[in-house]
């Protein structure tokens, strides 16, 4: 008898889904590709430094969303980061490069 008996088709479908999720996770864990130019290298650097500034202002034990609700300056800074991310995506698109592999940022200290 095959694995799963009369539910073998369900087990195969679940295994395919698990394999797809694992593949996505492997892709996500790969290091991002190097910047395509010095101009491009400056854009993520600005984003990461801005993220570092915001995270430094968040009080201990409070998540970012709660802190932004309490402090409108943090909310505005978060909106500026989103604008910078959008500008990077637009710039990459103008260069004919997909933005997806570059969409990873680590906050840097200010």
Steps between C-alpha positions, in 0.01 A plus 500: 500500500628851426577758766186666621272226366198655337630846604823473303402786271457728803838402642668565164331841478613587853856388427509719188381796707760431770771481234385831353507671841845360575628624164365849572676494838828394338470788253430743783804385698740558212701820536370784287683560174761777494383849402495560127678836527638747756178700471302191586727421796420840651123447493480191729762659725271802553204272565690287753635805685150650519370170637776503762401851609136397537577183694724697737201723589265210579477447877603164648214251511283688250459383143548736209131525415404606852785751514391650166144535633631690803759711318400661168865577422572126486202450273627773267850350500349160414312657211825657373665157507215359292551783252872419481423132440260597222764729347748211502246274329429767237872558442566127460207473258644787295824301480313189385565308824235331713485637857405176676849364580609839636201543731686408823622756746687476830480806725835673541599717794483870432 
